[in-house]
Each structure stands twice: as structure tokens, then as C-alpha cells.
Amino acid sequence: MKYAWMDEYLMNKTGVTKDLKEEWNSIKPDGEVSDDLLMEMLDKSYALVLHSFSKKRQQEILLTTSCGL
């Protein structure tokens, strides 16, 4: 995984699997992983995807969503 702390913390939890795709994780929201950690992971994932677009497209996306960074 890209982040060592994910291997250390998440891979030992029930319901967490590592997909063969790079930077792809599956988490079963069954209470084993804290809500705060899930939110942090979602925020980081959103930022990674958003930053893969051009600056112009990023602005368009941010203007049409209620999500902001």
C-alpha cells in the first residue's frame, strides 16, 4: 500500500481487504475501523481523485458539489 500506516493498522482488522489495484482498499464498515479514520481516508481519496483533473476541471467540480477541500 502507498501508506505504511494502512498496512499496520487496517490489514489486521476484520473485513478489510487489499485489492490488487494500486491505491485501492476495501473496508467493511462494521465498527472495526473508527468513523474518524474512515472520514480521513475518504477525504484523502477525494483529494487524490480531484487533483488528478486539470485545474479548470477541479474548479468546475468544486463549484457543482458541496464538498470542498
Secondary structure, DSSP 8 states (H G I E B T S, - for coil): --SHHHHHHTTTSTTEEE-SSTT-EEE--SSSS-HHHHHHHHHHHHHHHHTTS-HHHHHHHHHHSS---
